[in-house]
Amino acid sequence: MAFNLDQEISRRGTNSMKWEFEFGPNGAAYSDRSDPKYGAERLLPMWVADMDFRCPPAVVEALVARAQHGLFGYTAPTADYYEAFIGWVQRRHGWTVQADWVVITPGVVPALNMMVQTYTQPGDKILIQRPVYHPFTFAIENNGRVVVSNSLVAENGRYSIDFDDFAAKAADPDVKMFVLCSPHNPVGRVWTREELTRMGEICFANDVLVVSDEIHCDLIQPEYTFVPFGSISDEFAQRSISCMAPSKTFNLAGLKTSHVMIPDVALRNKLNTFMNNLGVKGINAFGLVSTQTAYTHGDAWLDEVIGYIGDNYRYMASFLADNLPQLCLSPLEGTYLSWLDCRALELDKDELKALLYDQAHLFFNQGYVFGNEGDGFVRINLACPRSLVVEAMDRLKTAVLSLQPA
Ligand SMILES: Cc1ncc(COP(=O)(O)O)c(C=O)c1O
């Protein structure tokens, strides 16, 4: 290993959401129950989607050099910046993006909220596929739009699309937008070209705008291929909007920099106008440096991280098969988020939380937050040193066995 991903790096004192905060009835509160001083009582945080790996060394060096300069005034990207991103998408995914398609946003979630407001009206319906990353629901409902779910269906843990239901829902004239999660968080699917093509054709036939959130697109296990939605054909590019970012790929989420690609000029102008009217302009100076450097020098680091995540997943899958075969783990095709069906335990959501969080001190995302379709599931973040996965599995086993009468 060139990058020592096994190393546990303390995140204490960095205001890490994942490691230093807990969520109670009043939202996030500083707590740091993950501090080793709690010993066996310490909380293992395997929830929010960031990694416990240090980002590529080239990125750290570039940020240090930029910080040492000491002047952090307003900053703008040059052609080099766009070339780094375009080169990455071409090299990794075979899609030729043009610089003028790219709108820089301070995160994909802010972009989704802005696009809901830009391209739809209050009361309009927006299609999503639950269980899905919960801020999709918030972006729709908090802006006065209505969620329509084409719920995914699972067989032995592998999820697929109910296309009859998808077509029926897309045909509702009130449905104006489809927010696709590709690859899918939390179920780990990397959608095939055929699936994407079918979804796109149904949407276009019904004049539904496709917004494809591809933030996890670089984290693909080697047996699978990610197909950018906009790469399928010129029509797909012109009738859709894609979101990519270095944040998940290189563990840069705190630097708040992302790219929305809008090939159609009229759609692009609309979003730019909306953002101008909000005064959301420009780029974070450190976001610029880290993004450009990562997309230029990050390949070898990312390849190693993908292999390591795959090994974490295989460890977990084999541990569960040997020790807790009643729990069904979905295949991990993409992302670093594993999806575990705990319904065999027959616990309601409060009992599951009491078992995992209060008793075993395992901080996983509870599945119901991704929609009712996720009731009884948990999402476990595997972007961490193997030692944490090993400890989490041991704790999970102890907790589950404690439910059974001796
Ligand atoms: C599908 C998806 N979209 C967006 C985000 C967050 O994007 P950002 O931090 O750029 O707002 C996440 C983070 O987990 C995600 O899983």
Ligand as a Chemical Component Dictionary entry (heavy atoms), coordinates in Angstrom:
data_LIG
# 
_chem_comp.id                   LIG 
_chem_comp.type                 NON-POLYMER 
_chem_comp.pdbx_formal_charge   0 
_chem_comp.three_letter_code    LIG 
# 
loop_
_chem_comp_atom.comp_id 
_chem_comp_atom.atom_id 
_chem_comp_atom.alt_atom_id 
_chem_comp_atom.type_symbol 
_chem_comp_atom.charge 
_chem_comp_atom.model_Cartn_x 
_chem_comp_atom.model_Cartn_y 
_chem_comp_atom.model_Cartn_z 
_chem_comp_atom.pdbx_ordinal 
LIG C1 C1 C 0 -26.081 11.465 -3.262 1  
LIG C2 C2 C 0 -25.451 12.593 -2.514 2  
LIG N1 N1 N 0 -25.567 13.856 -2.971 3  
LIG C3 C3 C 0 -24.997 14.895 -2.336 4  
LIG C4 C4 C 0 -24.285 14.711 -1.172 5  
LIG C5 C5 C 0 -23.681 15.875 -0.451 6  
LIG O1 O1 O 0 -23.195 16.803 -1.326 7  
LIG P1 P1 P 0 -22.500 18.146 -0.841 8  
LIG O2 O2 O 0 -21.713 17.852 0.392  9  
LIG O3 O3 O 0 -21.674 18.522 -2.024 10 
LIG O4 O4 O 0 -23.620 19.115 -0.607 11 
LIG C6 C6 C 0 -24.142 13.427 -0.652 12 
LIG C7 C7 C 0 -23.419 13.213 0.604  13 
LIG O5 O5 O 0 -23.490 12.196 1.218  14 
LIG C8 C8 C 0 -24.729 12.347 -1.346 15 
LIG O6 O6 O 0 -24.609 11.088 -0.895 16 
# 
loop_
_chem_comp_bond.comp_id 
_chem_comp_bond.atom_id_1 
_chem_comp_bond.atom_id_2 
_chem_comp_bond.value_order 
_chem_comp_bond.pdbx_ordinal 
LIG C1 C2 SING 1  
LIG C2 N1 SING 2  
LIG C2 C8 DOUB 3  
LIG N1 C3 DOUB 4  
LIG C3 C4 SING 5  
LIG C4 C5 SING 6  
LIG C4 C6 DOUB 7  
LIG C5 O1 SING 8  
LIG O1 P1 SING 9  
LIG P1 O2 DOUB 10 
LIG P1 O3 SING 11 
LIG P1 O4 SING 12 
LIG C6 C7 SING 13 
LIG C6 C8 SING 14 
LIG C7 O5 DOUB 15 
LIG C8 O6 SING 16 
# 
